[in-house]
């Protein structure tokens, strides 16, 4: 492997429960009943806000409706992040692993279906510029199809100058794993941040399942060059 692409939510930052709680509340407002656990896995994680709202109301929403609910939900989510001081940090082992990648000049970026307001929030609060070229981060800009479409990982691989088959992807969501597979990613690693390890064992395209970033084999990268 020559480079690595990270999903962000539930991967580098373990915030899945916050998104669960926020979308449960908004799904009740949108359709009268909260999303089930299965719906959350299949229809929420890795998808755009527009896709989620369309699923909830059963028809294509207006741009105004998407903007209204998305801004309300994401503002609530960011407020919850700041209030949860004990858990508002990067995933276990992430800082050490990112430092390793940076010091060995291994190409890397983030490919997230979060929208810019949240990405900007993460950049500031986690000081992501320590590791990432901010211009290479791929996020939901209203033009990229949501996961499981392969587009976001194809774009991310191109941003770091690599072919998809030479990249590792770290994901936690089923939609993201399917997206990476469709993009022809060389190695897909699932991180069990919310779901148990057993949840991923039945997914054939997953090469490895980890519980923290210290478990990743650093030797999988091809001839890392010291800076």
Secondary structure as UniProt FT lines:
FT   STRAND          3..6
FT   TURN            10..12
FT   HELIX           16..31
FT   HELIX           37..39
FT   HELIX           40..44
FT   TURN            45..46
FT   HELIX           49..57
FT   HELIX           63..83
FT   TURN            85..87
FT   TURN            92..93
FT   HELIX           94..103
FT   TURN            104..105
FT   STRAND          107..115
FT   HELIX           116..126
FT   HELIX           128..130
FT   HELIX           134..136
FT   STRAND          138..140
FT   TURN            147..148
FT   HELIX           151..159
FT   TURN            160..161
FT   HELIX           164..166
FT   STRAND          167..171
FT   HELIX           174..182
FT   TURN            183..184
FT   STRAND          187..191
FT   HELIX           197..201
FT   TURN            204..205
FT   STRAND          206..210
FT   HELIX           213..215
FT   HELIX           218..220
FT   TURN            222..223
//
